[in-house]
């Protein structure tokens, strides 16, 4: 199936028809955004707002430092290891303008994870927060890193607030050594140096590498998905087509320019990166970055500060907001688009969100290897809860069995995708690349089915499937049932060894009401699940392991 279902248009030629902009690379998109939207707000973080013109100036200074005061060459890799602060976007656009390849790195990585990623990518420069300098110092001798650029959380803030916030963080995180490494140059010093130089324009080819985005993928250790200039340019155009839609009231889901868009997910994650740093940025929108979304009190204050049109998130984030006592007092009159991705959206969460905010949740689907977006529901009221919608323009999808034979409507199989946003392969991993890429088709490792009306639904991860007495059991289905119980906050299901059935479902549950018992929950499952799907084991926990963006990590429960 291709994108024929998307707004009644076929995939062929739809990108050129909708947006004949003709960009070859991301640098052209960034430069054009700076030119067109100079006086508009670009990003806000920690109470500080920066305009497109100011971001143009700062990123130009950073690019000039890289070009004039290092021997870094076009195509060299620079790791950016920062949370969602204004320094991140300055470094990002500056590095792109200097022709470097971005390696996004989670600032909460352990030394082992940092070392693997830096060595595998051949990173030559690293921009990091001083709070994690002790880990950088530990791994540095075993990497190829030549240039260290160190930033403090408050570096982009005004003088008194910068000192206050940096001091407060040092006070709270007494166990972390926040200090400058001998080889490191401060972020602010880099800007000061670059201020006195002129930028040398770079013109990357469409097939040049622009990012190494690391992912666990469908197999093995974290690998760098090679995203080319043409991958990200195509993704911008695809998302632009999807964003230029209307809701059920006939209103545009995103105003043409200048809207306030809430971004609680970290920019180093591909979902927020592509959406806010590229697509929304090109449109001249204003992204409000929530640096610490787990601090819901601070998150709530930020929501009350802005008349916002959009919010991107995932199921666990929506739940944390809905459970906050002040959330019902937020002004939602301007909210026209809520997007869910990165993890399955529970029906009960979607229904609660719409009841409180008046805005339906638009669920989509993607993966790092596809830059990342593949499918999204229409936002005009015709979408389906529990579905990931239709393929984006220019994208084809199919489901196949274990032998690679394409299956028909309603038959679950591995989801495969093909489109201009699909990666070139895994960095330095030809065997792993060959396992997932065949004739331009990317095997996602997700089990899906396609309905006759074109909606795609994810059943579960292929590797998470539980085989009970020869029957396929998908944890997502069990979790969706359990999460609909009024006394359940969240759950996760895995397969465990069972002497009689080979495997059996085991359930981990966080209660919203401590009166919930094992007996009560099993009775609820008997009412809603057939025998072989019912959890044999239930374990109550105070919390579940979550990824940086709030996705439940089943692997950590095994």
Buried (B, 14 or more C-beta within 10 A) or exposed (E): BBBBBBBEBEBEEBBEEBBEBEBBBBBBBBBEBBEEBBEBBBBBBBEBEBBBBBBBBBBBBBBBBBBBBBEBEBEBBBBBBBBBBBBBBBBBBBBBBBBBBBBBBBBEBEBEBBBBBBBBBBBBBBBBBBBBBBBBBBBBEEBEBBBBBBBBBBBBBEEEEBEEBBEEBBEEEEEBBBBEBEEBBBBBEBBEBBBEBEBEEBEBEEEBBBBBBBBEBBBEEBBBBBBBBBBBBBBBBBBBBBBBBBBEEEEBBBBEEEBBBBBBBBBBBBBBBBBBBBBBBBBBBBBBBBBEBEEBEBBBEBBEEBEBBBBBBBBBBBBBBBEBEBBEEBEBEBBBBBBBBBBBBBBBBBBBBBEBBEBBBBBBBBBBBBBBBBBBBBBBEEBBBBBBBBBBBBBBBBBBEEEEEEBEEEEBBBBBBBBBBBBBBBBBBEEBBEBBBEEEBBBBBBBBBBEEEBBBBBBBBBEBBBEBEEBBBBBBBBBBBBBBBEBBBBBBBBBEEBEEBBBBBBBBBBBBEEEBEBEEBBEBBEEBBEEBBBBBEBEBBEEBBBBBBBBBEBEEBE
